[in-house]
Every structure is written in C-alpha cells, then in structure tokens.
Amino acid sequence: MAERMNYEVPPAQTQPSAGDALSDLLENLHHHGFLRLANDMVKANTQIAKIVVDGLNQPGTQTGVQNLSLLLVALSKIPPEQFNHLLKALTRGVQAMTEKHDAPEKKSAAPGVTGFIKMLGDEDTWQKAAPFFHAVQAFSSALQEEPDKPITRYSGKSSNA
C-alpha cells in the first residue's frame, strides 16, 4: 500500500505581486503625465543644467546658500530638547503678544517710570524676565567679539578667503 503524501495547499494570493505593482505604478505615472515630464527632463538635461548652474553662479544665490548652510550648522549645535523648549517659549510669547492686540477692551494704563521700577522690584516678574536679560547679555557679548570666517569657527581651520 502506498504511503500518504503530505501536501499543503499554498495560500491564495491576496496582494498583488511586485510585477503587478510595478505595472500599476507605471500606468499611473503615465496617466498623470509624470513619465512625460521625466522624459522631457532627461531630453533637456543640458539646458536644465545650464539654467541651474547659471542661477547658482549669481552672487546673491551663493550668499544665500552659504547663509543657509551656516544656519543649518548652527541649528545642529542646539540639542533638540533645548530647541523644542525655545520654540515652545517663543510660541507662547507670540500668543501672549497677539492676545493683547486682539482684545482692545482690556486696555491698561502704562505703568510709568515708578510703576516700571516697582515691576522690577517684584521677584516673580524679575524671575520671569531674567532669562531674557541673560539672552541679551550673551547676544551682546557675541556681537562684540571680532568676527571670524565661518569655516574657522566651525572647523577650526584657518581660511585665506
């Protein structure tokens, strides 16, 4: 007598195969005009490259790219937790400023010189304003330093440019 065979029926395919997905993608790209755009860009590669290079060769564009690069390097030096805290405080400050302008019926009289001096004597107000004054001091001291080339500041290498 013959032995029983162990045969498992493969499950029915519920998702399209990679070939089907690729065919669908190509059809959709063609239907929406992306293939034509990509084809035209490949054909006009030298003209597009010339436009890009001419645009990047302008002094204003070079300055903008350098400034953007410096901004990204400076942002990379700030830990995300501190930057998040700064953005949260900035958002609250902007909201507080706009709330005052949106509600004109809540006008209060200006404190005057003596009122301002009393406000500076208030411990709670002083504790809330202290980070602002520390930031102004740090900003001012950084502005009074002799400026150096950005490459020197971030890499430590001297520059003759």
Number of C-alpha atoms within 10 A of each C-alpha: 3 4 5 6 6 6 6 6 6 6 6 6 7 6 8 10 10 9 9 11 12 12 12 13 12 13 13 13 15 13 11 10 12 13 15 13 13 12 12 11 13 12 11 11 12 11 12 13 11 11 12 11 11 11 13 15 11 11 10 11 13 13 12 13 13 13 13 12 12 15 11 11 12 11 12 10 9 11 9 11 9 10 13 12 11 12 12 11 12 12 12 12 12 10 11 11 11 11 11 12 11 9 9 9 8 8 9 7 5 8 11 9 9 9 11 12 11 12 14 14 11 11 10 10 12 13 11 10 12 11 11 11 12 11 11 12 12 11 11 11 10 11 10 8 8 6 9 10 13 15 13 11 11 11 8 10 10 12 10 4 5
